[in-house]
Amino acid sequence: MSGAASNTGNAELLSATLAKARSEDRAALIAYLPAGFPTVDGGIEAVRAVLEAGADVVEVGLPHSDPVLDGPVIQTADDIALRGGVKIADVMRTVREAYEATGAPILVMTYWNPIDRYGIERFTAELAAAGGAGCILPDLPVQESEPWRKAAERHGLATVFVVAPSSKDERLATITAAGSGFVYAASLMGVTGTRESVGEQAQDLVRRTRATTALPVCVGLGVSNAGQAAEVAGFADGVIVGSAFVKRMLDAPDPAAGLEAVRVLAGELAQGVRRR
């Protein structure tokens, strides 16, 4: 399936994809992969592989030199990408080529500083032109987000904010009122990475978040296998998996084996979200 990039982003495609999963009585599978890892071309191939194997949505990470919310696995991949010289233009190319090849919604996940330096208008215009669906901005305070949100809305891009178990109900309402696309619920406090269990904290957070919004609530941080995906799919609208994909690629003996490993994992997780 292919889609032609335009100057209007794909926020509506993201919403339609999540609604379709719900209509099939399942959670959506959202995969995270950093741009430029192991190379720019290799990263594009990995995004295509997970989508072809069953992911509904992909978050393309914009590698950062100080990824404070990311654990060692994603930090390692970011370091490889940055040493390879990855630039924002490569992130946009990753989004564009993945979208044109698959027609799936592609988001960018990034810390705020690179966008601030690049320019909000420039970034949103380029992401929309690449066919991007929006951005996940884990460290942009909602109260400081209006310039971004206005530019994103003008270009048809979703703005996804992150909520955490520590977020009070009043704070949840403020965050969800400002966001669009979906709400990213961090299943636990701490950095990204795989966990033995996702736990009750996540279920409680989803319940409290849903009380404030009609947006889909998708859970990330800690999901690494089909069993955990099925568990989270039992109470969330989407299951977000990142470190487990990156670790498969890091552990692979060569790029071809890495691609096969993420393809297999995506297939297993796609079955998991259907076992809710």
C-alpha positions as CSV (number, residue, x, y, z in Angstrom):
1,M,0.0,0.0,0.0
2,S,1.3,3.5,-0.7
3,G,0.3,7.0,0.0
4,A,1.5,10.2,-1.6
5,A,3.0,12.8,0.8
6,S,1.3,16.1,1.0
7,N,1.5,19.4,2.9
8,T,-1.2,18.1,5.3
9,G,-0.2,15.7,8.0
10,N,-1.9,12.4,8.8
11,A,-3.5,13.0,12.2
12,E,-6.8,11.8,10.8
13,L,-5.1,8.6,9.5
14,L,-3.7,8.0,13.1
15,S,-7.2,8.4,14.6
16,A,-8.8,6.1,11.9
17,T,-6.1,3.4,12.5
18,L,-6.8,3.4,16.2
19,A,-10.5,3.4,15.6
20,K,-10.2,0.5,13.2
21,A,-8.3,-1.6,15.9
22,R,-11.0,-0.8,18.4
23,S,-13.7,-1.9,15.9
24,E,-11.9,-5.2,15.6
25,D,-12.1,-5.6,19.4
26,R,-8.3,-5.4,19.9
27,A,-5.6,-3.0,20.9
28,A,-3.4,-1.3,18.3
29,L,0.3,-2.3,18.2
30,I,2.6,0.7,18.2
31,A,6.3,0.1,17.6
32,Y,9.1,2.5,18.4
33,L,12.4,2.5,16.4
34,P,15.1,5.2,16.3
35,A,16.0,6.9,13.0
36,G,19.5,6.2,11.8
37,F,19.9,2.9,13.6
38,P,21.8,0.9,12.6
39,T,22.1,3.2,9.6
40,V,19.6,5.6,8.0
41,D,18.7,3.0,5.3
42,G,18.7,0.2,7.9
43,G,16.3,2.1,10.1
44,I,13.9,2.7,7.2
45,E,14.0,-1.1,6.5
46,A,13.3,-1.8,10.1
47,V,10.3,0.5,10.2
48,R,8.9,-1.1,7.1
49,A,9.5,-4.6,8.5
50,V,7.6,-4.1,11.7
51,L,4.6,-2.5,9.8
52,E,4.5,-5.3,7.3
53,A,4.7,-7.9,10.2
54,G,1.7,-6.5,12.0
55,A,2.4,-3.1,13.7
56,D,-0.4,-0.6,13.2
57,V,1.6,2.6,13.9
58,V,5.3,3.4,14.2
59,E,7.0,6.0,16.4
60,V,10.3,7.1,14.7
61,G,12.7,8.3,17.4
62,L,14.8,11.4,16.8
63,P,18.1,10.4,18.4
64,H,19.3,12.8,21.2
65,S,22.7,13.1,22.9
66,D,21.1,13.2,26.4
67,P,18.0,11.0,26.2
68,V,17.1,11.3,29.9
69,L,13.9,9.3,29.7
70,D,15.4,6.4,27.8
71,G,17.1,3.4,29.3
72,P,20.4,1.9,28.2
73,V,19.1,0.0,25.2
74,I,17.7,3.0,23.4
75,Q,20.6,5.2,24.6
76,T,23.0,2.7,22.9
77,A,21.0,2.9,19.6
78,D,20.8,6.7,19.8
79,D,24.6,6.8,20.2
80,I,25.1,4.6,17.2
81,A,22.8,6.8,15.1
82,L,24.4,10.0,16.2
83,R,27.9,8.7,15.6
84,G,26.7,7.8,12.1
85,G,25.8,11.4,11.6
86,V,22.0,11.2,11.7
87,K,20.3,14.6,11.1
88,I,16.7,15.8,11.3
89,A,16.6,15.5,7.5
90,D,17.2,11.8,7.9
91,V,14.3,11.5,10.4
92,M,12.0,13.2,7.8
93,R,13.3,10.9,5.1
94,T,12.6,7.9,7.4
95,V,9.0,9.1,7.9
96,R,8.5,9.8,4.3
97,E,9.8,6.5,2.9
98,A,8.1,4.4,5.5
99,Y,4.7,6.2,4.9
100,E,5.0,6.0,1.1
101,A,5.8,2.3,1.3
102,T,3.1,1.3,3.8
103,G,0.4,4.0,4.1
104,A,0.6,3.6,7.9
105,P,0.6,6.4,10.4
106,I,4.2,7.4,11.3
107,L,4.9,9.6,14.3
108,V,8.1,11.2,15.4
109,M,9.1,10.9,19.1
110,T,11.5,13.6,20.2
111,Y,12.7,15.7,23.0
112,W,11.8,19.4,22.7
113,N,15.3,20.9,22.3
114,P,16.0,19.7,18.7
115,I,12.6,21.1,17.6
116,D,13.2,24.4,19.4
117,R,16.6,24.8,17.7
118,Y,15.3,23.7,14.3
119,G,12.2,26.0,14.4
120,I,8.6,24.9,15.1
121,E,7.2,26.1,11.8
122,R,10.0,24.5,9.8
123,F,9.7,21.2,11.7
124,T,5.9,20.9,11.5
125,A,5.8,21.9,7.8
126,E,8.5,19.3,6.9
127,L,6.9,16.5,9.0
128,A,3.5,17.2,7.3
129,A,5.1,17.2,3.9
130,A,6.7,13.9,4.7
131,G,3.3,12.4,5.4
132,G,3.9,12.3,9.2
133,A,1.0,11.8,11.5
134,G,2.3,13.8,14.4
135,C,4.7,14.1,17.3
136,I,5.1,12.6,20.8
137,L,6.8,15.2,23.0
138,P,7.7,13.6,26.4
139,D,9.4,16.6,27.9
140,L,7.4,19.6,26.6
141,P,5.4,21.0,29.4
142,V,1.7,21.4,28.4
143,Q,1.6,24.9,29.7
144,E,4.4,25.9,27.3
145,S,3.1,24.0,24.3
146,E,0.7,26.4,22.7
147,P,3.0,27.6,19.9
148,W,3.8,24.0,19.0
149,R,0.1,22.9,19.1
150,K,-1.0,25.7,16.9
151,A,1.6,24.9,14.3
152,A,0.9,21.2,14.5
153,E,-2.9,21.7,14.1
154,R,-2.3,24.0,11.1
155,H,-0.3,21.3,9.4
156,G,-2.7,18.4,10.3
157,L,-0.4,16.8,12.9
158,A,-1.4,15.1,16.2
159,T,0.3,16.2,19.4
160,V,0.7,13.3,21.8
161,F,1.6,14.0,25.4
162,V,2.8,11.5,28.0
163,V,1.1,10.9,31.4
164,A,2.7,9.0,34.3
165,P,1.4,7.1,37.3
166,S,2.5,10.1,39.4
167,S,0.2,12.5,37.5
168,K,-2.7,13.7,39.7
169,D,-6.2,13.6,38.3
170,E,-6.3,17.4,37.8
171,R,-3.0,17.3,35.9
172,L,-4.2,14.4,33.8
173,A,-7.3,16.5,32.7
174,T,-5.0,19.4,31.8
175,I,-2.7,17.2,29.7
176,T,-5.4,15.2,27.9
177,A,-7.3,18.4,27.1
178,A,-4.3,19.8,25.3
179,G,-3.4,16.6,23.4
180,S,-4.6,14.9,20.2
181,G,-4.2,11.6,18.5
182,F,-3.9,9.5,21.6
183,V,-2.5,9.7,25.2
184,Y,0.8,8.0,25.9
185,A,0.5,6.4,29.3
186,A,3.9,5.5,30.8
187,S,3.2,2.2,32.7
188,L,5.6,3.0,35.5
189,M,8.0,5.6,36.8
190,G,11.5,5.5,35.4
191,V,13.2,5.1,32.1
192,T,12.3,3.0,29.1
193,G,13.3,-0.6,29.0
194,T,11.8,-4.1,29.2
195,R,10.3,-5.3,32.5
196,E,9.3,-8.6,34.0
197,S,5.7,-7.3,34.5
198,V,3.8,-4.3,33.5
199,G,1.7,-4.3,36.6
200,E,-1.4,-2.7,38.1
201,Q,0.0,0.8,38.1
202,A,-0.6,1.0,34.3
203,Q,-4.2,-0.3,34.6
204,D,-5.0,2.3,37.2
205,L,-3.4,5.1,35.1
206,V,-5.4,4.1,32.1
207,R,-8.6,4.1,34.2
208,R,-7.9,7.6,35.6
209,T,-6.8,8.9,32.2
210,R,-10.0,7.7,30.5
211,A,-12.0,9.5,33.0
212,T,-10.7,12.8,31.6
213,T,-10.8,12.2,27.8
214,A,-12.3,10.4,24.9
215,L,-8.9,10.0,23.3
216,P,-7.4,6.5,23.0
217,V,-5.0,5.7,25.8
218,C,-2.0,3.7,24.7
219,V,0.5,2.1,27.2
220,G,4.3,2.0,26.8
221,L,7.4,1.3,28.9
222,G,8.1,-2.3,29.8
223,V,6.2,-4.4,27.2
224,S,8.5,-6.9,25.5
225,N,6.6,-10.1,24.7
226,A,3.3,-11.3,23.4
227,G,2.1,-12.2,26.9
228,Q,2.7,-8.7,28.2
229,A,1.1,-7.3,25.1
230,A,-2.0,-9.4,25.7
231,E,-2.1,-8.3,29.3
232,V,-1.9,-4.6,28.4
233,A,-4.3,-5.0,25.5
234,G,-6.9,-6.1,28.1
235,F,-7.2,-2.6,29.4
236,A,-5.6,-0.2,27.0
237,D,-6.4,1.0,23.4
238,G,-2.8,0.5,22.2
239,V,0.4,-1.3,23.3
240,I,3.6,0.6,22.7
241,V,6.9,-1.4,22.3
242,G,10.3,0.1,21.8
243,S,13.3,-1.3,23.7
244,A,12.4,-4.9,22.9
245,F,12.6,-4.1,19.1
246,V,15.9,-2.2,19.6
247,K,17.4,-4.9,21.7
248,R,16.7,-7.5,19.0
249,M,18.6,-5.4,16.5
250,L,21.5,-4.7,18.9
251,D,21.8,-8.5,19.7
252,A,21.7,-9.6,16.1
253,P,24.9,-10.8,14.5
254,D,24.3,-8.7,11.3
255,P,21.7,-6.3,9.9
256,A,19.8,-9.0,8.0
257,A,19.3,-11.0,11.1
258,G,18.3,-7.9,13.0
259,L,15.5,-7.2,10.4
260,E,14.3,-10.8,10.7
261,A,14.3,-10.5,14.5
262,V,12.1,-7.4,14.6
263,R,9.8,-8.9,12.0
264,V,9.3,-12.0,14.1
265,L,8.8,-10.0,17.3
266,A,6.2,-7.7,15.6
267,G,4.3,-10.8,14.4
268,E,4.3,-12.2,17.9
269,L,3.2,-8.9,19.5
270,A,0.5,-8.4,16.8
271,Q,-0.9,-11.8,17.9
272,G,-0.6,-10.8,21.5
273,V,-2.8,-7.6,21.1
274,R,-5.4,-9.8,19.5
275,R,-5.6,-12.1,22.6
276,R,-6.8,-9.4,24.9
